[in-house]
Amino acid sequence: MTKIYRLLTEDDTSAFCHKVSLALSRGWELHGSPSMAFDAETGRMRCAQAVTKDIEADYSPDMKLGQQ
């Protein structure tokens, strides 16, 4: 069993919540608390949430994590 990791990021809109909800519906689990930071270049708040998932495959840097 291999544990894989993703960091989901998005502007602070409902799109971020939908991105995290989609990952959870595909078997990913929350890892830690979400983070928010102000992006001075764009003038927007950004959100981030780490997620992990156990898979039955060997890890490869070529794998598309979002498709696992």
C-alpha positions in Angstrom: 0.0 0.0 0.0 1.4 3.4 -1.0 0.3 6.8 0.5 0.1 9.6 -2.0 -0.2 13.4 -1.2 -1.7 16.3 -3.0 -2.0 20.0 -2.1 -5.2 21.5 -3.4 -5.1 25.3 -4.0 -7.6 27.8 -5.4 -8.9 31.3 -4.9 -11.2 31.7 -1.9 -14.4 30.9 -3.7 -16.8 28.0 -3.8 -14.5 26.5 -6.5 -12.1 25.6 -3.7 -14.8 23.9 -1.7 -15.9 22.0 -4.7 -12.3 20.9 -5.5 -11.9 19.6 -1.9 -15.3 17.9 -1.9 -14.5 16.2 -5.2 -11.3 14.8 -3.8 -13.1 13.5 -0.7 -15.7 11.8 -2.8 -12.9 10.0 -4.6 -11.4 8.6 -1.5 -8.9 11.2 -0.5 -8.6 12.2 3.2 -8.0 15.6 4.7 -4.4 16.0 6.0 -4.1 18.8 8.5 -6.0 22.1 8.5 -6.7 24.3 5.5 -4.6 27.4 5.0 -5.4 30.9 3.7 -3.1 33.6 2.5 -3.4 36.9 0.7 -1.9 37.0 -2.8 -0.7 40.6 -3.0 0.0 40.3 -6.7 -3.6 39.4 -7.6 -5.3 41.0 -4.6 -7.1 37.8 -3.7 -7.2 35.3 -0.9 -5.9 31.9 -1.7 -6.8 28.6 0.0 -4.9 25.4 0.4 -5.8 21.9 1.7 -3.5 18.9 1.9 -5.1 15.5 1.1 -3.7 12.0 1.2 -4.9 8.6 -0.2 -3.7 5.0 0.2 -3.4 3.3 -3.2 -2.5 -0.2 -4.3 0.2 0.8 -6.7 3.8 1.7 -6.6 4.4 5.5 -6.5 5.9 7.0 -9.7 6.6 10.7 -10.3 4.9 10.3 -13.6 1.5 9.3 -12.1 -1.3 11.9 -12.3 -2.3 12.2 -8.7 -5.7 13.7 -9.4 -6.7 10.5 -11.3 -5.8 8.1 -8.5 
